[in-house]
């Protein structure tokens, strides 16, 4: 599915991670893909409320949980800088789709990172 929200298409997801050599681009690419799939799901399913949004963001958070092994295999990890960058992009997504009141901790509640 093509993303139609111009805020999203113009956004540089995980910019800080791409700028830091500690985070391998090929793994960060996978994280960016998770966020883009989340955007596509939001556009396709159009959640009507925060619980509906949280269902989608929790699924995407689980995908990031699974990426931890890929980061470790590449000599990296999802540590403080990465956690903050990922959380900020989850909040950006929520905000871009009209859920400015979303709680960032709830957006990523099932995180293991």
Secondary structure as the mmCIF struct_conf table of DSSP 4:
data_model
#
loop_
_struct_conf.conf_type_id
_struct_conf.id
_struct_conf.beg_label_comp_id
_struct_conf.beg_label_asym_id
_struct_conf.beg_label_seq_id
_struct_conf.end_label_comp_id
_struct_conf.end_label_asym_id
_struct_conf.end_label_seq_id
HELX_RH_AL_P HELX_RH_AL_P1 UNK A 6 UNK A 9
TURN_TY1_P TURN_TY1_P1 UNK A 10 UNK A 10
TURN_TY1_P TURN_TY1_P2 UNK A 13 UNK A 14
HELX_RH_AL_P HELX_RH_AL_P2 UNK A 15 UNK A 19
BEND BEND1 UNK A 20 UNK A 20
TURN_TY1_P TURN_TY1_P3 UNK A 21 UNK A 22
BEND BEND2 UNK A 23 UNK A 23
HELX_RH_AL_P HELX_RH_AL_P3 UNK A 25 UNK A 45
BEND BEND3 UNK A 48 UNK A 49
HELX_RH_AL_P HELX_RH_AL_P4 UNK A 50 UNK A 73
TURN_TY1_P TURN_TY1_P4 UNK A 74 UNK A 75
HELX_RH_AL_P HELX_RH_AL_P5 UNK A 80 UNK A 96
TURN_TY1_P TURN_TY1_P5 UNK A 97 UNK A 98
TURN_TY1_P TURN_TY1_P6 UNK A 100 UNK A 101
HELX_RH_AL_P HELX_RH_AL_P6 UNK A 104 UNK A 107
TURN_TY1_P TURN_TY1_P7 UNK A 108 UNK A 110
#
